[in-house]
Amino acid sequence: MNNLELSVVPKDELKECDNLHLKSNQYSVKIGDWELGKDVTKLEIDMTASKIPVVTITCLPAKVEIEKLQALLELNIEQKEANQQQLN
């Protein structure tokens, strides 16, 4: 399984500004090479001390295709168990 990479940086036109009060829509959010677009309504990052960071993405997709849902759910359960073992 490949590692998931999250990147949150000010958009290109704002990088030169010295503004510490950027609004959330002024950031570019990427997962790997894929930039999250306007359909994403919320991005939460839980970085509780001594725990693995958890990212929750809320979006309003125009189309949803689900194949092999059972396999994906099993994968998520296996990943959660592996994360718990890393903490112990």
Secondary structure, 3 states (H helix, E strand, C coil): CCCCCEEEEECHHHCCCCCCCCCHHHEEEEECCEECCCCEEEEEEECCCCCCCEEEEEECCCCCCCCCHHHHHHHHHHHHHHHHHHHC
